[in-house]
């Protein structure tokens, strides 16, 4: 396992771990404690849990965000194309927006969290700022 990111379901019953080395999202059921696997190809990088049971997973190799039903552990529809090298993401549940850092374009993409449509792009700079280091410019992997 080569974990790079994680998200916890809103009800706390599952933990989702992005594992790009094995091209999967590992799933830990917390009660009872046991591992499951939700598989698809081409390396997940970031996992974002919605309060209504969906996961958004960024995939650098595919330049896309994949949506997963967190209960059924299956992909939902087509992946959202967001731009070159989508890496990190954060959800604003209230505004129903998913913000995605696209490393190679030096931009932050704002997506409609329901449809996947890119609403806006915000230039950030040549090297995208890593939110996990207080805005330090860097290339992946971002430290936890």
C-alpha positions as CSV (number, residue, x, y, z in Angstrom):
1,X,0.0,0.0,0.0
2,X,1.2,3.5,-1.0
3,X,-1.3,5.9,0.7
4,X,-1.2,9.5,-0.2
5,X,-4.6,10.9,1.1
6,X,-7.7,9.9,3.1
7,X,-11.2,11.0,3.8
8,X,-13.7,9.9,6.5
9,X,-17.4,9.3,5.6
10,X,-19.7,11.8,7.3
11,X,-21.2,9.0,9.5
12,X,-17.7,7.8,10.5
13,X,-18.3,4.2,9.4
14,X,-15.7,4.2,6.6
15,X,-12.3,5.6,6.0
16,X,-11.2,6.0,2.3
17,X,-7.5,5.9,1.5
18,X,-6.1,6.9,-2.0
19,X,-3.4,4.3,-3.0
20,X,-2.0,5.3,-6.4
21,X,0.8,2.7,-6.2
22,X,-1.8,0.0,-6.4
23,X,-4.4,2.0,-8.5
24,X,-7.1,1.7,-5.9
25,X,-9.0,3.4,-3.1
26,X,-8.7,1.2,0.0
27,X,-11.7,1.3,2.3
28,X,-11.6,0.6,6.0
29,X,-15.0,-0.3,7.6
30,X,-14.6,1.0,11.1
31,X,-17.3,-1.1,12.7
32,X,-16.3,-3.9,12.6
33,X,-12.7,-3.1,11.5
34,X,-11.9,-4.6,8.2
35,X,-10.4,-3.6,4.8
36,X,-12.2,-3.5,1.5
37,X,-11.0,-2.3,-1.9
38,X,-12.8,-0.1,-4.4
39,X,-10.8,-0.5,-7.6
40,X,-10.3,1.5,-10.8
41,X,-7.3,2.3,-12.9
42,X,-4.8,5.1,-13.2
43,X,-3.8,6.2,-9.7
44,X,-6.0,8.1,-7.3
45,X,-4.4,11.0,-5.6
46,X,-6.9,12.8,-3.4
47,X,-10.2,11.6,-1.9
48,X,-13.0,14.0,-0.8
49,X,-16.1,12.7,1.0
50,X,-19.5,14.4,0.6
51,X,-21.9,14.3,3.4
52,X,-24.5,12.7,1.1
53,X,-22.5,9.5,0.4
54,X,-20.4,10.4,-2.6
55,X,-16.6,10.5,-3.0
56,X,-14.7,12.6,-5.5
57,X,-11.3,11.2,-6.4
58,X,-8.6,13.2,-8.3
59,X,-6.6,11.2,-10.8
60,X,-3.5,13.0,-12.2
61,X,-2.8,10.4,-15.0
62,X,-6.4,10.8,-16.4
63,X,-6.6,14.6,-15.9
64,X,-10.0,13.9,-14.2
65,X,-12.1,13.5,-11.1
66,X,-14.0,10.3,-10.6
67,X,-17.2,10.1,-8.6
68,X,-17.8,7.1,-6.4
69,X,-20.9,5.9,-4.6
70,X,-19.4,5.5,-1.1
71,X,-22.0,3.0,0.0
72,X,-22.0,0.7,-3.1
73,X,-18.3,1.3,-3.8
74,X,-18.9,1.7,-7.5
75,X,-18.0,4.5,-9.9
76,X,-20.9,6.8,-11.0
77,X,-21.1,8.1,-14.6
78,X,-18.2,9.5,-16.6
79,X,-15.2,11.1,-14.9
80,X,-15.1,14.9,-14.9
81,X,-12.2,16.4,-17.0
82,X,-10.8,19.3,-15.1
83,X,-7.5,20.1,-16.7
84,X,-3.8,19.0,-16.5
85,X,-2.7,17.1,-13.4
86,X,-5.6,17.5,-10.9
87,X,-4.0,16.7,-7.6
88,X,-5.6,18.0,-4.4
89,X,-9.2,19.0,-3.8
90,X,-11.6,20.4,-1.2
91,X,-15.3,20.5,-1.0
92,X,-17.6,23.3,0.0
93,X,-20.7,21.3,0.7
94,X,-22.9,24.4,1.4
95,X,-22.0,26.0,-1.9
96,X,-21.9,22.6,-3.7
97,X,-18.5,23.4,-5.2
98,X,-15.5,21.2,-5.5
99,X,-12.2,23.1,-5.7
100,X,-9.4,21.2,-7.5
101,X,-5.7,22.2,-7.7
102,X,-4.3,21.5,-11.2
103,X,-0.6,21.3,-10.8
104,X,0.7,21.7,-14.4
105,X,-1.6,24.6,-15.3
106,X,-0.9,26.6,-12.1
107,X,-4.6,26.9,-11.6
108,X,-7.4,26.2,-9.2
109,X,-10.6,24.9,-10.8
110,X,-14.0,25.5,-9.2
111,X,-16.5,22.7,-10.2
112,X,-20.2,22.3,-9.7
113,X,-20.1,19.4,-7.2
114,X,-23.3,17.9,-8.6
115,X,-22.6,18.1,-12.3
116,X,-18.8,18.3,-12.6
117,X,-19.0,21.3,-14.8
118,X,-16.0,23.6,-14.5
119,X,-17.5,26.9,-13.3
120,X,-14.3,29.0,-13.0
121,X,-10.5,28.8,-13.2
122,X,-8.3,30.8,-10.9
123,X,-4.6,31.3,-11.8
124,X,-2.3,30.5,-8.9
125,X,1.2,30.7,-10.4
126,X,3.8,28.6,-12.1
127,X,3.9,26.1,-9.2
128,X,0.6,25.6,-7.5
129,X,0.6,26.4,-3.8
130,X,0.3,23.4,-1.6
131,X,-2.6,23.9,0.9
132,X,-1.1,21.4,3.3
133,X,2.1,23.5,3.9
134,X,0.4,26.9,4.3
135,X,0.8,27.9,0.7
136,X,4.4,26.8,0.1
137,X,5.1,26.5,-3.7
138,X,6.0,22.9,-4.5
139,X,5.4,19.9,-6.8
140,X,3.8,16.7,-5.5
141,X,3.7,14.9,-3.3
142,X,2.4,17.4,-0.8
143,X,3.3,16.5,2.8
144,X,0.5,15.6,5.1
